[in-house]
Amino acid sequence: MSDEYNGWKNRETWCVGLYLDNDHGTYLETQRATARGLVRAADFANEYPEVTLNVYRHVGREIEGMVQEWRDHLEEFGAPGSDVEPGLLSMFLEIGSLWRVDWDSIGVGKLDTFPVELLTAKSAGDLVRSERPLGAPLPTCPDCGLAVLMDADDWHFCDWRPVAMDVLGLGFDDV
């Protein structure tokens, strides 16, 4: 890795990250893809709570699919002289090939301020006992702080959407 690309794995990943945030339209589309990736990760965690969740991979895959759709659209309708978005053409000309892009790093960059542990399912053993001034201590989620009463084979899922809306500015109405 080189300091030249500000910590990105390679030039292609750096270029994609730059282009996704450089234009207002692509930024908004990337925000939507990030929201879809978080929903995919949450659905995966709900379906398979015992499996380790890689939130960044889900977000990266959504963004990769979005960029590949743009490329396919450009290949289909991007003949010289067409009215294709000029920013997309210059982005793909500079990136070169998408197979070198580290999409997990793109996902990490999009979620740098989001506490991804909110999406991880917690079993009863993951909860902590909090001391209460009166009464018995309640098991509490270490990530969201919610007191949870559950059986040993139950799973707790944090309410992560309000945090994503607040921290990342994501909307989930059109996801």
C-alpha positions as CSV (number, residue, x, y, z in Angstrom):
1,M,0.0,0.0,0.0
2,S,1.1,3.4,-0.8
3,D,0.4,6.7,0.9
4,E,-0.3,8.1,-2.5
5,Y,-3.8,6.7,-2.4
6,N,-4.7,7.8,1.1
7,G,-4.8,4.3,2.5
8,W,-6.9,2.8,-0.3
9,K,-5.7,-0.6,-1.5
10,N,-5.0,0.4,-5.1
11,R,-5.5,3.2,-7.6
12,E,-8.7,1.8,-9.0
13,T,-10.3,1.6,-5.5
14,W,-9.2,5.1,-4.8
15,C,-10.6,6.4,-8.1
16,V,-14.0,4.7,-7.5
17,G,-14.2,6.1,-4.0
18,L,-13.3,9.6,-5.3
19,Y,-15.8,9.5,-8.2
20,L,-18.7,8.2,-6.0
21,D,-18.4,11.1,-3.6
22,N,-17.4,13.8,-6.2
23,D,-20.7,14.4,-7.9
24,H,-24.0,15.0,-6.1
25,G,-26.0,12.6,-8.3
26,T,-23.5,9.7,-7.8
27,Y,-23.2,10.5,-4.1
28,L,-27.0,10.2,-3.7
29,E,-27.1,6.9,-5.6
30,T,-24.2,5.6,-3.5
31,Q,-26.1,6.6,-0.3
32,R,-29.1,4.6,-1.6
33,A,-26.8,1.6,-2.4
34,T,-25.3,1.9,1.1
35,A,-28.8,1.8,2.6
36,R,-29.7,-1.3,0.5
37,G,-26.5,-2.9,1.7
38,L,-27.3,-2.3,5.3
39,V,-30.8,-3.8,4.8
40,R,-29.2,-6.8,3.1
41,A,-26.8,-7.2,6.0
42,A,-29.6,-6.9,8.6
43,D,-31.7,-9.5,6.7
44,F,-28.7,-11.8,6.6
45,A,-28.2,-11.4,10.3
46,N,-31.8,-12.1,11.0
47,E,-31.8,-15.2,8.8
48,Y,-28.4,-16.5,10.1
49,P,-27.8,-15.0,13.5
50,E,-25.1,-17.6,14.4
51,V,-23.0,-16.7,11.4
52,T,-20.4,-13.9,11.6
53,L,-21.6,-10.9,9.7
54,N,-19.4,-8.8,7.4
55,V,-21.5,-5.6,7.0
56,Y,-18.8,-4.0,4.8
57,R,-19.1,-6.8,2.3
58,H,-22.9,-6.4,1.9
59,V,-22.5,-2.7,1.4
60,G,-19.6,-3.1,-1.0
61,R,-21.5,-5.7,-3.1
62,E,-24.5,-3.3,-3.4
63,I,-22.2,-0.5,-4.5
64,E,-20.4,-2.8,-6.9
65,G,-23.8,-3.8,-8.5
66,M,-24.7,-0.2,-8.9
67,V,-21.4,0.7,-10.6
68,Q,-21.7,-2.4,-12.9
69,E,-25.2,-1.3,-13.9
70,W,-23.7,2.2,-14.8
71,R,-21.0,0.5,-16.8
72,D,-23.5,-1.8,-18.6
73,H,-25.7,1.2,-19.4
74,L,-22.6,3.1,-20.7
75,E,-21.6,0.1,-22.9
76,E,-25.2,-0.2,-24.3
77,F,-26.0,3.5,-24.8
78,G,-22.6,5.1,-24.7
79,A,-21.6,5.4,-28.3
80,P,-19.7,8.5,-29.3
81,G,-21.9,11.5,-29.7
82,S,-24.6,10.1,-27.3
83,D,-26.0,12.0,-24.4
84,V,-24.4,9.7,-21.8
85,E,-23.5,11.3,-18.5
86,P,-20.0,12.7,-19.2
87,G,-18.8,12.1,-15.6
88,L,-19.5,8.4,-15.9
89,L,-17.5,8.1,-19.1
90,S,-14.5,9.8,-17.6
91,M,-14.8,7.7,-14.4
92,F,-14.7,4.4,-16.3
93,L,-11.9,5.7,-18.6
94,E,-9.8,6.5,-15.5
95,I,-10.6,3.4,-13.5
96,G,-9.9,1.0,-16.3
97,S,-11.2,-2.3,-15.1
98,L,-13.6,-3.0,-12.2
99,W,-12.1,-6.3,-11.2
100,R,-9.2,-4.6,-9.4
101,V,-11.5,-2.5,-7.2
102,D,-11.6,-3.7,-3.6
103,W,-15.3,-3.3,-2.9
104,D,-15.0,-4.2,0.8
105,S,-12.7,-1.2,1.2
106,I,-15.4,1.0,-0.5
107,G,-17.9,-0.4,2.0
108,V,-15.6,0.3,4.9
109,G,-15.2,3.9,3.6
110,K,-19.0,4.4,3.4
111,L,-19.5,3.0,6.9
112,D,-16.6,4.7,8.7
113,T,-18.8,6.5,11.2
114,F,-21.5,3.8,11.6
115,P,-21.3,1.4,14.5
116,V,-21.6,-1.9,12.5
117,E,-21.9,-3.9,15.7
118,L,-25.5,-2.7,15.9
119,L,-26.3,-5.2,13.0
120,T,-24.8,-8.2,14.8
121,A,-27.3,-10.5,16.4
122,K,-26.7,-11.0,20.2
123,S,-27.5,-14.1,22.1
124,A,-28.4,-14.1,25.8
125,G,-24.7,-14.7,26.6
126,D,-23.7,-11.5,24.8
127,L,-25.8,-9.3,27.1
128,V,-24.3,-7.7,30.1
129,R,-25.9,-7.4,33.6
130,S,-26.4,-3.8,34.5
131,E,-26.8,-2.8,38.1
132,R,-30.0,-1.1,39.0
133,P,-30.4,1.0,42.2
134,L,-33.6,-0.9,43.0
135,G,-34.5,-4.4,42.0
136,A,-32.6,-7.2,40.2
137,P,-30.1,-6.4,37.5
138,L,-31.4,-6.6,33.9
139,P,-29.5,-8.1,31.0
140,T,-28.6,-5.2,28.7
141,C,-27.4,-5.0,25.1
142,P,-23.8,-3.6,25.1
143,D,-24.3,-1.9,21.8
144,C,-27.8,-0.2,22.0
145,G,-28.2,-0.2,25.8
146,L,-31.6,-1.7,25.7
147,A,-32.6,-4.0,28.6
148,V,-33.6,-7.3,27.1
149,L,-35.4,-10.3,28.7
150,M,-35.0,-13.4,26.6
151,D,-34.5,-17.1,26.8
152,A,-31.0,-18.7,26.2
153,D,-31.9,-19.6,22.6
154,D,-33.3,-16.2,21.6
155,W,-31.5,-13.5,19.7
156,H,-31.6,-9.7,20.1
157,F,-31.4,-7.3,17.2
158,C,-30.6,-3.7,17.8
159,D,-32.7,-0.9,16.2
160,W,-30.0,0.3,13.8
161,R,-32.0,2.4,11.3
162,P,-32.3,5.5,13.4
163,V,-28.5,5.5,13.9
164,A,-27.9,5.0,10.2
165,M,-30.2,7.9,9.4
166,D,-28.5,10.1,12.0
167,V,-24.9,9.2,11.5
168,L,-24.8,8.5,7.7
169,G,-27.7,10.6,6.6
170,L,-29.4,7.6,4.9
171,G,-33.0,7.4,4.1
172,F,-34.9,4.0,3.9
173,D,-38.1,5.1,2.3
174,D,-37.1,4.1,-1.3
175,V,-34.9,1.1,-0.4
